[in-house]
Amino acid sequence: MLLVIRSPLLVSFATLKYQDDPSYDYRYMEVALLSTILGFGITALIFLFCSFKNSSLFFCNDGVRSSIHDFAVTMAVVIMAVVKEFLFSSVDTEQLSVPDRFQPSYQCCTSSCDTFFPDDCVDQAEAYGSRPWFVDFSDLNGKGHVPIVAAGPAILAFLLVFLDSGITWHLINHPNNKLKHGEAYNYDICLNGFFNFVNECLGLPWLVATTVPSIIHLNSLSEEDKDGKVIDVQETLPGIVLFSHNGWFVSVGA
């Protein structure tokens, strides 16, 4: 049995292995069990490492405890990844599928690119090519009612992004965090709007405020006293540097 995700932008690891070797046996129950164990293991390690910051039982040095707290997520993921590779190397869990070339991942069966390879053309040996970078908004595939019908969900999506940004702003800029609303925040909002427009033209997902990661990022940069009150928030690296590193790691398949 194969675990196949029918999406033009996401191809499962099992599907890729089966395409290379039709005799490949995907043991989905083992993969599901191991993935669940790894997920709970990562979560448990994150909570454990985060508890080091305000605990006197682990490491007498405040700097060491703070560093473990700040890199709790990264350390937990790395540890469980090593456990999987060395102890359960025979189980093929789902991996990030990174293309060999930087191009749209939607593979077309024909030049019109209205069918998806290989799901819609099983007898075809290879894809005709990838879809264009920019979405052709004038090509409705004969369905002129789509823009009208899509207006309702689009309004709901706009409200979701607006509320998500507003809630995140109020949580991050709470008086207890002792942050100042500077000009950089206004620039950030403008950049988010601009890149959302670019993502729409490329057929990519929208950018949102991501409330939970924002709060985690704030907590990792804040210096607290023994009572847990924020003394100061110090930015160590600009956000553009952090996200550039994330993009680089994804591009090399790390």
C-alpha positions as CSV (number, residue, x, y, z in Angstrom):
1,M,0.0,0.0,0.0
2,L,1.3,3.4,-0.9
3,L,0.9,6.7,0.9
4,V,0.2,9.0,-2.0
5,I,-0.5,12.7,-1.5
6,R,-2.4,14.1,-4.5
7,S,-1.1,17.6,-4.7
8,P,0.6,19.5,-7.6
9,L,3.1,21.0,-5.2
10,L,3.8,18.0,-3.0
11,V,5.0,14.5,-4.0
12,S,5.3,12.0,-1.3
13,F,8.5,10.1,-0.6
14,A,6.7,6.8,-1.2
15,T,5.6,7.9,-4.7
16,L,9.1,8.9,-5.7
17,K,10.5,5.6,-4.5
18,Y,7.8,3.6,-6.3
19,Q,8.5,5.5,-9.6
20,D,12.1,4.5,-9.4
21,D,11.4,0.9,-8.3
22,P,7.9,-0.5,-8.9
23,S,8.7,-3.4,-6.6
24,Y,9.4,-1.1,-3.7
25,D,7.4,-2.2,-0.6
26,Y,6.3,0.8,1.5
27,R,5.6,-0.3,5.0
28,Y,3.2,2.4,6.0
29,M,2.4,1.1,9.5
30,E,6.1,1.1,10.5
31,V,6.5,4.6,9.0
32,A,3.4,5.9,10.8
33,L,4.5,4.5,14.2
34,L,8.1,5.7,13.9
35,S,6.9,9.2,12.7
36,T,4.6,9.4,15.7
37,I,7.3,8.4,18.1
38,L,9.7,10.9,16.6
39,G,7.1,13.7,16.8
40,F,6.3,13.1,20.5
41,G,10.1,12.6,21.2
42,I,10.9,16.0,19.7
43,T,8.1,17.7,21.6
44,A,9.2,16.1,24.9
45,L,12.9,17.2,24.3
46,I,11.8,20.7,23.5
47,F,9.9,21.0,26.8
48,L,12.8,19.5,28.6
49,F,15.4,21.8,27.2
50,C,13.1,24.9,27.7
51,S,12.9,24.0,31.4
52,F,16.7,24.4,31.7
53,K,16.5,28.2,31.7
54,N,14.9,28.7,35.1
55,S,16.1,25.5,36.7
56,S,19.0,25.2,39.1
57,L,19.3,21.5,38.6
58,F,21.0,21.6,35.2
59,F,24.3,23.5,34.7
60,C,25.3,26.2,37.1
61,N,26.1,28.6,34.3
62,D,23.3,30.9,33.3
63,G,24.7,31.4,29.9
64,V,24.7,27.7,29.2
65,R,21.1,27.3,30.4
66,S,20.0,30.2,28.3
67,S,21.7,28.8,25.2
68,I,20.1,25.4,25.6
69,H,16.7,27.2,26.1
70,D,17.2,29.3,22.9
71,F,18.2,26.4,20.7
72,A,15.7,23.9,22.2
73,V,13.8,23.2,19.0
74,T,17.0,22.9,16.9
75,M,18.7,20.5,19.3
76,A,15.5,18.4,19.7
77,V,15.1,18.0,15.9
78,V,18.8,17.2,15.4
79,I,18.9,14.6,18.2
80,M,15.8,12.8,17.0
81,A,17.0,12.9,13.4
82,V,20.3,11.2,14.5
83,V,18.3,8.6,16.4
84,K,16.2,7.8,13.3
85,E,19.2,7.6,11.0
86,F,21.3,5.3,13.3
87,L,18.7,3.2,15.1
88,F,15.9,3.0,12.5
89,S,17.7,3.5,9.2
90,S,15.7,0.7,7.5
91,V,12.4,2.6,7.9
92,D,11.9,5.1,5.1
93,T,10.1,8.0,6.7
94,E,8.8,10.9,4.7
95,Q,11.6,13.3,3.7
96,L,11.6,16.8,2.3
97,S,11.4,16.4,-1.5
98,V,13.8,19.0,-3.0
99,P,13.9,19.2,-6.8
100,D,17.3,19.0,-8.6
101,R,16.6,22.3,-10.3
102,F,15.1,25.6,-9.1
103,Q,11.8,25.5,-11.0
104,P,8.1,25.1,-10.5
105,S,7.3,21.7,-9.2
106,Y,4.0,21.3,-11.1
107,Q,4.9,18.9,-13.9
108,C,2.6,19.0,-17.0
109,C,1.5,16.2,-19.3
110,T,1.1,18.5,-22.4
111,S,2.1,21.9,-23.6
112,S,-1.2,23.4,-22.4
113,C,-0.3,22.3,-18.9
114,D,-3.9,21.6,-17.9
115,T,-3.1,18.1,-16.6
116,F,-0.7,16.9,-13.9
117,F,2.1,14.4,-14.4
118,P,2.1,11.5,-13.6
119,D,-1.4,11.3,-12.1
120,D,-3.3,12.4,-15.2
121,C,-1.1,10.7,-17.8
122,V,-0.1,7.3,-16.3
123,D,1.0,5.9,-19.7
124,Q,3.4,8.8,-20.4
125,A,7.0,8.1,-19.7
126,E,8.1,11.6,-18.7
127,A,6.6,15.0,-18.2
128,Y,6.3,17.5,-21.0
129,G,7.7,20.2,-18.8
130,S,7.0,22.5,-15.8
131,R,4.3,25.1,-15.6
132,P,5.3,28.7,-16.2
133,W,6.7,30.7,-13.3
134,F,3.9,33.3,-13.3
135,V,0.2,32.3,-13.1
136,D,-1.9,33.2,-16.1
137,F,-4.9,34.9,-14.5
138,S,-6.7,35.2,-17.8
139,D,-6.7,31.4,-18.3
140,L,-9.8,30.2,-16.5
141,N,-9.9,26.8,-18.4
142,G,-13.4,27.7,-19.6
143,K,-14.7,28.3,-16.1
144,G,-15.7,32.0,-16.0
145,H,-17.5,31.7,-12.7
146,V,-14.3,30.9,-10.8
147,P,-13.4,34.5,-9.9
148,I,-16.9,35.2,-8.6
149,V,-17.0,32.0,-6.5
150,A,-13.5,32.5,-5.2
151,A,-14.3,36.0,-4.0
152,G,-16.0,34.7,-0.8
153,P,-13.1,32.5,0.4
154,A,-10.7,35.3,-0.6
155,I,-12.4,37.7,1.8
156,L,-12.3,35.1,4.5
157,A,-8.6,34.5,3.9
158,F,-8.0,38.3,4.0
159,L,-9.8,38.5,7.4
160,L,-7.8,35.6,8.7
161,V,-4.5,37.2,7.7
162,F,-5.6,40.5,9.1
163,L,-6.7,39.0,12.4
164,D,-3.6,36.9,12.7
165,S,-1.4,39.9,12.2
166,G,-3.4,42.0,14.7
167,I,-3.4,39.3,17.4
168,T,0.3,38.7,17.0
169,W,1.0,42.4,17.1
170,H,-0.9,42.8,20.4
171,L,0.7,39.8,22.0
172,I,4.3,40.8,21.0
173,N,3.9,44.5,21.8
174,H,2.3,43.9,25.2
175,P,3.6,46.4,27.8
176,N,5.2,43.6,29.8
177,N,7.6,42.9,26.9
178,K,8.9,46.5,27.0
179,L,9.1,46.9,23.3
180,K,8.9,50.1,21.3
181,H,6.9,50.4,18.1
182,G,9.6,51.6,15.7
183,E,9.5,52.4,12.0
184,A,10.9,49.0,11.2
185,Y,7.5,47.4,12.1
186,N,5.7,49.6,9.4
187,Y,8.3,48.5,6.8
188,D,7.8,44.9,7.8
189,I,4.0,45.2,7.2
190,C,4.6,46.8,3.8
191,L,7.1,44.0,2.8
192,N,4.6,41.3,3.9
193,G,1.9,42.9,1.7
194,F,4.3,43.2,-1.2
195,F,5.5,39.6,-1.0
196,N,2.0,38.3,-0.6
197,F,1.3,40.0,-4.0
198,V,4.4,38.4,-5.5
199,N,3.5,35.0,-4.1
200,E,0.0,35.2,-5.6
201,C,1.5,35.9,-9.0
202,L,3.8,32.8,-8.6
203,G,1.1,30.6,-7.2
204,L,2.8,30.3,-3.8
205,P,1.2,30.4,-0.3
206,W,0.6,33.7,1.6
207,L,2.8,35.0,4.3
208,V,1.2,35.2,7.7
209,A,2.3,36.5,11.1
210,T,2.7,33.0,12.6
211,T,1.8,33.8,16.1
212,V,3.4,30.9,17.9
213,P,6.9,31.2,16.2
214,S,6.8,34.9,16.8
215,I,6.2,34.5,20.6
216,I,8.9,31.8,20.7
217,H,11.3,34.1,19.0
218,L,10.5,36.9,21.4
219,N,11.0,34.6,24.4
220,S,14.3,33.4,23.1
221,L,15.6,37.0,22.8
222,S,14.3,38.3,26.1
223,E,16.2,38.5,29.3
224,E,14.1,37.7,32.4
225,D,14.6,38.0,36.1
226,K,14.0,35.3,38.7
227,D,10.3,36.1,38.8
228,G,9.9,35.6,35.0
229,K,9.5,39.3,34.2
230,V,11.1,40.6,31.1
231,I,14.0,42.9,31.7
232,D,15.2,43.5,28.2
233,V,14.8,42.2,24.6
234,Q,18.0,42.1,22.6
235,E,17.9,41.3,18.8
236,T,20.9,39.2,18.0
237,L,20.5,38.6,14.2
238,P,18.2,40.4,11.8
239,G,15.2,38.4,10.6
240,I,16.4,38.6,7.0
241,V,19.6,36.8,8.0
242,L,17.6,34.0,9.8
243,F,15.2,33.4,7.0
244,S,17.9,33.6,4.4
245,H,19.7,30.7,6.2
246,N,16.4,28.8,6.3
247,G,16.0,29.2,2.5
248,W,19.6,28.1,1.9
249,F,19.1,24.9,4.0
250,V,16.0,24.1,2.1
251,S,17.7,24.7,-1.2
252,V,20.5,22.3,-0.4
253,G,18.1,19.7,1.0
254,A,19.4,19.8,4.5
